[in-house]
Structures are given as structure tokens and as C-alpha cells.
Amino acid sequence: MDRRQFLSLSAMSLAGLALSDIGLDAKAPSHYNVVILGDTHFDTEPASVYHSCYNEPTEWLNRVQRAEFARNGEMWRERCPRLLRRASRLIDERTAMVFQMGDLIQGDCGSGEVHVKMLRDVMDSFKSELGGLPFVTVVGNHDIRGVDAQEAYERYMPARMSQELGKKIDKTTFSFNIGRDAYIVIDFSHPDDEEIERLLEATKGARHTFIISHGPVLPYDGSSCRWFFHGSDKEKHTKARLHFREEFARRGAIVLCGHTHHTELADWYGDGGRITQMTMTSVWSRPELDRYVVKAQGAAEYGILRTRLESMPDGSPVKDETALFDEYRAGLKRYSISPAAGSYRLDVTRHGITVDFYAGDSETLTQRFELR
């Protein structure tokens, strides 16, 4: 049996495990794994393939985004295909599906029709490379960025997720089960609080509750530290943030996310419970990101990276957010952050939950993170 036959049979044999949509299947295997890609910012060279209609009028933003097109084209020329092939070799007989943490594409197409083509191209390509396993993605800010992009995503992706999961998906916030474990996928850019409440209620009794979000639930140490779930300092968002933080903590939620282009672990205790957050990235934008180098570690260094910023990307001053990081610091029992990019495998067993990280296209394990 060749490798593609093995992957195809593995996907078929695990279909019942991965595609459960009615209740929590107590008879399903308690040991499985999921291969995960972080942000991928799929793009290609020349930029005109997907960006010929792009026309951002703001000068500094146009400059930044065109630099991103060049970055993406360069990394998808050779490094990211190697990373993707490495991810495919993490698949084994226990692999239930593949997750991708949002910013699947660069976006910025300037046309809804081209945006859908970009989404379809990457979904078909990744599915083929990753053995045809069910492929779940969460909406990221780039996935809905550009002219008619949000409408295009909402027209294409829920229907595609319905195919992947074998159940009706009609929103960018949805849930599914793997055995006795609940996976709740949330749209952090446009939170549907009512739907999240409904899904939390519907999945009570799950062995583990996983929250899949492009942006983090716990604040990120960087220029976009307010780009987390209900992270705005407006009163209505603060109220919602504290409410869902408590709900997630009481469920002992494990958050799987991306957005920050870092590999990060944060283990926070508070609100009568615990939130463990694993942030992942597959944006191999520079060759040296195949090395796992920790930039900050421990609660005392949470927020320190932001203090080193000289200005925001648009040239504006950096706002002091010390109070935000202090709010979480006391409950942060483990913390580490690295810019390393690669692929990941979540292993869920009756004895614990781990994430194995392979930086770049490393054949050997780079770092193991024990989540539970």
C-alpha cells in the first residue's frame, strides 16, 4: 500500500470519529490526533495572479500590503511547500483531521470573484497534499480582507465546511465533535455571542472543550495586543470579554489559535477555572524561523515585547497597555513565546493533551507542549 492509499483509508476509517454532529459519542476512540497549520497567508508569484485588481488608496497601507504580497510569494516559492509536505508526514492511523488557524489566504484581491478563486485554490491544494482528510479552517482577518471579501468568504466557506464535516454549516461560528470532545469554532473579528452561548450549552458534558479562533482569547504581547476575542476597551466588549473568559475558564477550555505569527503557550488560571492557549504559525517568512528561539518566558515577562516597540505600523505612538497585561499576569502559570514557524500535531489521549511542534520542515521534534 502506498502512502496516499494509507492516508485515504485512514481518512475513511476515522470519518465516524471526526464527523459526529449529534451528541457526544462515548464509544468513539479516546486517543486521536489532529495535524495543525497556523496562519499560512497562501499566495503566489507573480502578485498579479491574485492581486491584479488590488487598489488600496491609503499610501502607507498600500506600501505595507504590497510588501506582504512579495513576502508571501517568496515564502510560497519553496519554503512553505516544504513545510506543508512536512505536515503531511505527521499524519498516521490516528489522525482524525487537519486544522488551519485562519489567515488561510492573504486576501486583498480587489474582487470577490478572485477572492473565492484564492480560497478554492488553497483548499483544494492543501486537501490534496494532506491526504484528503477533513480540513477545518477558522475565519481570519485576511480571509475577509479586501473588496467584497467578507461576502465572498461567507458565500464559499460555510458550504465548504459543510462538505468537510458532513454536517450543515451556515455560519462562521460553528461546532463539531471528535468523539467525546467538543470543538467550538468562533469568528473573533465579528463575534456572534448568541451563537457561542448556544454552542457552549449544546456541548455541555464534553470530555474536553476546545475553542478554535484565529485571534487569541488571552491578550497577545505585541503591537496588535487588542486584537483578541472581544479585546476592544469599549465597555460592551469588556463586559463580553469577562463573561466569556469566565465561561471558557469554567469549562477548562483549551484555545487553539493563530494571528500573531508566533508559537506561544499561555496557561492561565482564574475565574474559577483555567484557560490553556496554544498559538501557532506556519508563516515561514524568513529562513531563520526554522529555529525555536524563545523571546520571552514566564509571567514576569508577559507584555515585555510591547514595551520595546518604537511605534505602531502606521507610525502612531505605542499606547501603554500595562494594565491589560497586569490583569492576566497573576493567573499566568506558564508562558513562552517564540517567532518560530512550522507545523503542529495535537495529540489527545486519556492520559493528557500535547502539541508537538516541528519548526520549518524539521524531521525531528522541535518542542513538545503539554497542555493538560
C-alpha positions in Angstrom: 0.0 0.0 0.0 1.4 3.4 -1.0 1.3 6.5 1.2 -1.6 8.1 -0.5 -3.7 4.9 -0.2 -2.8 4.8 3.5 -3.9 8.4 4.0 -7.1 7.8 2.1 -8.0 4.7 4.1 -7.1 6.5 7.4 -9.5 9.3 6.5 -12.3 6.9 5.7 -11.8 4.8 8.8 -11.8 7.9 11.1 -14.8 9.6 9.4 -17.2 8.4 12.1 -14.9 9.8 14.8 -14.4 13.2 13.1 -17.8 13.9 11.7 -20.1 13.3 14.7 -22.7 16.0 14.8 -25.4 14.7 17.1 -24.4 14.4 20.8 -21.0 13.2 22.1 -20.0 9.7 21.1 -18.9 7.9 24.2 -17.9 4.9 22.1 -15.5 6.8 19.9 -11.8 6.2 20.4 -10.4 8.3 23.2 -6.9 8.6 21.5 -6.6 10.6 18.3 -4.5 13.4 16.8 -5.0 16.4 14.6 -2.4 17.9 12.3 -2.5 21.7 12.5 -1.2 24.5 10.4 -1.1 28.0 11.8 -1.6 31.1 9.6 -0.5 30.3 6.1 -1.1 33.5 4.1 -1.3 31.5 0.9 -0.3 33.5 -2.2 1.9 33.1 -5.3 4.1 34.8 -7.7 3.6 36.9 -9.7 1.4 39.0 -7.5 -0.9 39.7 -10.5 -2.3 36.2 -10.2 -4.5 37.2 -7.2 -3.9 40.9 -6.8 -4.3 42.4 -10.3 -7.5 44.2 -9.1 -5.9 45.4 -5.8 -6.0 49.2 -5.4 -5.6 50.4 -1.8 -5.8 54.2 -1.7 -4.1 54.7 1.6 -0.4 55.2 0.8 1.2 53.6 3.9 -1.2 50.6 3.8 -0.7 50.1 0.1 3.1 50.0 0.8 2.7 47.6 3.6 0.3 45.2 1.8 2.3 45.1 -1.4 5.3 44.2 0.8 3.2 41.3 2.2 2.5 40.1 -1.4 6.2 40.0 -2.1 6.9 38.2 1.3 4.2 35.7 0.6 5.3 35.0 -3.0 8.9 34.4 -1.8 8.0 32.1 1.1 5.5 30.1 -1.0 8.1 29.7 -3.8 9.9 27.0 -1.8 9.9 27.1 2.0 6.2 26.8 2.7 5.7 23.9 0.2 8.4 22.1 2.2 6.6 22.9 5.4 3.3 21.6 4.0 5.0 18.3 2.9 6.4 18.0 6.4 2.9 18.5 7.9 1.6 15.7 5.6 4.2 13.3 7.2 2.7 13.9 10.6 -0.4 12.0 9.5 -0.8 8.5 10.8 -3.6 6.0 11.5 -4.8 8.0 14.5 -5.2 11.3 12.6 -8.8 12.5 12.6 -8.5 15.7 10.6 -6.5 18.8 9.8 -7.0 22.2 11.3 -5.8 25.6 10.0 -5.9 28.6 12.3 -7.2 31.3 9.9 -5.5 33.8 7.6 -5.6 30.8 5.2 -5.0 33.3 2.4 -3.6 36.7 2.0 -6.8 38.3 0.7 -6.5 41.8 -0.8 -7.7 40.6 -4.1 -9.8 43.6 -5.0 -12.5 41.3 -6.4 -15.0 38.9 -4.8 -14.7 36.6 -7.7 -10.9 36.4 -7.4 -11.2 36.1 -3.6 -13.3 32.9 -4.0 -10.8 31.5 -6.5 -8.0 32.1 -4.0 -9.9 30.3 -1.3 -10.9 27.4 -3.6 -7.3 27.0 -4.9 -5.7 26.8 -1.5 -8.4 24.4 -0.1 -8.0 22.0 -3.0 -4.2 22.2 -2.9 -4.0 21.7 0.9 -6.5 18.9 0.8 -4.6 17.1 -1.9 -1.3 17.4 -0.1 -2.7 16.4 3.3 -4.3 13.1 2.2 -7.9 14.2 1.7 -8.6 14.3 5.5 -11.4 16.5 6.7 -9.9 20.1 6.7 -11.3 22.7 9.1 -10.4 26.3 8.9 -11.5 29.3 11.0 -12.1 32.7 9.6 -9.1 35.1 9.9 -8.9 38.8 9.2 -7.1 38.3 6.0 -9.7 35.8 4.8 -12.2 38.6 4.7 -10.0 41.5 3.7 -10.5 43.4 0.5 -13.3 44.4 -1.9 -16.3 42.1 -1.4 -14.1 39.7 0.5 -16.3 39.1 3.5 -19.3 38.4 1.3 -17.2 36.0 -0.8 -15.9 34.1 2.2 -19.3 33.8 3.8 -20.7 32.5 0.4 -18.0 30.0 -0.1 -16.5 28.7 3.2 -19.6 27.6 5.2 -20.6 25.5 2.3 -17.1 24.1 2.0 -17.0 23.4 5.8 -20.3 21.5 5.4 -18.6 19.2 2.9 -15.6 18.8 5.1 -17.6 18.0 8.3 -20.5 16.2 6.8 -23.0 18.4 8.5 -24.7 21.7 7.8 -22.6 24.7 8.5 -24.2 28.1 7.7 -22.1 30.5 9.8 -18.5 31.4 10.5 -19.2 30.3 14.1 -19.9 26.5 14.4 -19.0 23.4 16.3 -18.3 19.7 15.8 -17.3 16.8 17.9 -14.3 14.4 17.8 -15.5 11.6 19.9 -16.4 12.9 23.4 -14.6 16.2 22.8 -16.3 19.4 21.6 -14.6 21.9 19.2 -16.2 25.3 19.0 -15.0 27.5 16.1 -15.5 31.2 16.6 -15.3 34.3 14.5 -13.1 36.6 16.6 -13.4 39.6 14.1 -17.2 39.5 14.2 -18.2 37.6 17.4 -21.6 36.0 17.3 -22.1 35.9 21.1 -25.6 34.4 20.9 -24.4 31.5 18.8 -21.3 31.0 21.0 -23.7 30.8 24.1 -25.8 28.3 22.2 -22.9 26.1 21.3 -21.5 26.2 24.8 -24.9 25.0 26.1 -25.2 22.3 23.4 -21.8 20.8 24.2 -22.1 20.6 28.0 -20.8 17.3 29.2 -17.9 17.1 26.7 -14.7 15.5 28.0 -12.7 18.4 26.7 -13.8 21.8 25.2 -11.5 23.2 22.5 -12.0 26.8 21.3 -10.7 27.4 17.8 -10.2 31.0 17.0 -8.0 32.9 14.6 -7.2 35.6 17.2 -6.3 34.7 20.8 -8.6 34.7 23.8 -5.8 35.8 26.1 -4.1 39.1 25.0 -1.1 38.9 22.7 2.2 40.6 23.6 2.7 42.8 20.5 1.5 45.8 18.5 -1.9 44.2 18.0 -2.5 43.2 21.6 -6.1 44.4 21.4 -6.7 42.0 18.5 -8.1 39.2 20.7 -11.5 37.9 21.4 -13.6 41.0 22.5 -10.4 42.7 23.1 -11.6 46.3 22.5 -11.5 48.5 25.6 -15.1 49.7 24.8 -17.4 48.9 27.7 -19.7 46.4 25.8 -16.6 44.4 24.7 -15.1 44.4 28.1 -18.3 43.1 29.5 -18.5 40.3 26.9 -14.8 39.5 27.3 -15.1 39.0 31.0 -18.3 36.9 30.6 -16.8 34.5 28.0 -13.5 34.4 29.8 -15.4 33.1 32.8 -17.4 30.7 30.7 -14.3 29.3 29.0 -12.4 29.0 32.3 -15.2 27.1 34.0 -15.1 24.6 31.1 -11.3 24.4 31.4 -11.1 25.4 27.7 -8.2 24.7 25.5 -7.8 27.5 23.0 -6.1 26.8 19.6 -5.4 30.0 17.7 -3.1 31.9 15.3 -2.9 35.5 14.1 0.2 36.6 15.9 2.8 34.8 13.7 4.3 33.3 16.8 4.5 29.9 18.6 3.2 30.6 22.1 1.9 28.8 25.1 -0.1 30.6 27.8 -1.7 28.7 30.8 -3.9 31.0 32.8 -5.8 30.2 36.0 -8.7 32.5 37.1 -12.5 33.0 37.1 -12.8 29.7 38.9 -11.1 27.6 36.2 -8.4 27.5 33.6 -7.7 28.5 30.0 -4.8 27.0 28.2 -3.9 28.7 24.9 -1.7 27.4 22.2 -0.9 29.9 19.4 0.5 28.5 16.1 2.1 29.9 12.9 3.1 28.5 9.6 4.3 31.8 8.1 7.8 30.8 7.3 8.6 34.3 6.1 12.4 34.2 6.9 14.7 31.2 6.7 15.8 31.6 10.4 12.3 31.0 11.6 13.0 27.3 11.4 14.8 27.7 14.8 12.9 27.7 18.0 14.2 30.7 19.9 12.2 31.9 23.0 11.8 35.7 23.1 10.0 35.9 26.5 9.2 33.4 29.1 7.4 33.3 32.5 4.6 35.6 33.8 7.1 38.4 34.7 8.0 38.8 31.0 4.4 38.8 29.7 3.9 42.1 27.9 7.6 43.0 27.7 7.8 42.8 23.9 5.2 45.5 23.5 7.3 47.8 25.7 10.2 47.5 23.2 8.1 48.9 20.2 9.1 52.3 19.0 5.9 53.0 17.1 2.8 51.3 15.6 2.8 50.1 12.0 1.2 53.3 10.8 3.7 55.4 12.6 1.5 56.4 15.6 2.7 56.2 19.2 2.5 53.0 21.2 -0.3 53.1 23.7 0.6 51.9 27.2 -1.3 48.6 27.8 0.4 47.7 31.1 -2.9 47.4 32.9 -4.2 44.9 30.4 -1.3 42.5 30.8 -1.3 43.0 34.6 -4.9 41.8 34.7 -3.8 38.4 33.5 -0.3 38.2 34.9 -1.2 36.9 38.4 -3.0 33.9 36.9 -0.4 33.1 34.3 1.3 29.9 35.5 3.2 29.1 32.2 4.1 31.4 29.4 6.6 31.3 26.5 6.7 32.9 23.0 8.9 32.3 20.0 8.7 33.6 16.4 9.4 30.1 15.1 7.1 28.8 12.4 6.2 25.3 11.4 3.6 22.5 11.6 2.0 21.0 14.7 0.3 17.9 15.9 -2.3 17.9 18.7 -2.4 14.5 20.5 -5.4 13.8 22.7 -5.3 10.7 24.9 -7.0 9.6 28.1 -3.8 10.5 29.9 -3.2 14.0 28.6 -3.1 16.5 25.7 0.1 17.6 24.0 1.1 19.6 20.9 4.2 18.6 19.1 5.9 21.4 17.1 8.2 20.9 14.1 9.9 24.1 13.2 10.3 24.8 9.5 10.4 21.4 7.8 12.3 19.7 10.6 12.1 15.9 10.6 12.8 15.8 14.3 10.6 17.1 17.1 11.4 20.7 17.9 9.3 21.2 21.1 6.6 19.4 22.9 4.0 21.5 24.7 2.0 19.7 27.5 -1.5 21.3 27.5 -3.1 19.0 30.0 
